[in-house]
Amino acid sequence: MPIALRVSVVSVLALLGVAGLVQLPLVPPLASRTGAATDRVLADLASQEAQQDARARATEVLGRFVGGEITRYFWGGFSGYLDVLGLEPPEDMQARISEAPQQVQLLLIPRAGGERYVALVQAEDGIPRGVACSGTGSPGRFSRRGDQLQCPRGWRPLALRSTGGRA
């Protein structure tokens, strides 16, 4: 056994021995504690984990949507149908697609939770650009800064992997 590992093991055992001698209370892991405060912390952690999971699944779909719509635009125009792009919304989310001249938008609304997800792909001067965002309520108006689309006021941009960021 290497010397560093031996010293580490001996140090940990010594600390546990000292804690026992001075009768320091060792707190059990969070999952094995009982009480209302612990239940609330565990519920909050579960809620945060569910929200992160939903955000990850939505981000994947929105990234594929933006990439698919940009590709589709060069082949003749945007599509208002997810199945044409080979996409399905996450099972626990409702998808709403809206089309307008030279743009298409996908809104994902989770059945549980307040955060929503939206992607917009817009073509201007023959160049399609896209952005995906998360926020609450209805997304407002998208704006442009330079040659990039910006999320509506109060919404946060999502990093899209399949398009290498915002297109």
GIMO-V442951 format. One line per field, one symbol per residue. ss: DSSP state (2 for helix, 1 for strand, 0 for the rest). phi: phi as a letter, one per 20 degrees, with the letter a starting at -180 (. if undefined). burial: + if it has 24 or more other ideal C-beta (glycine too) atoms within 12 Angstrom, else -. Layout:
# GIMO-V442951
ss: ???
phi: ???
burial: ???
This chain:
# GIMO-V442951
ss: 00222222222222222222200000000222000222222222222222222222222222222222222222000000002220000000111111110011111111000001111111110011111111100000001110011100000110000000000
phi: .ffffffffffffffffffffelffeefggfeecpfffffffffffffffffffffffffffffffffffffgfeppfdecfffemdcfggecedcdcdbgmbbcddddffcoefdcbccccdclmdeccbcbcrdmefeeecccmddfdffgnddfdfeffdmofe
burial: --------------------------------------------------+--++-+++++++++++++++++----++--+--+-+-++--+-+-+-----++++++++--+-+++++++++----++++++++---+--+------++++--+-++-+-++--++
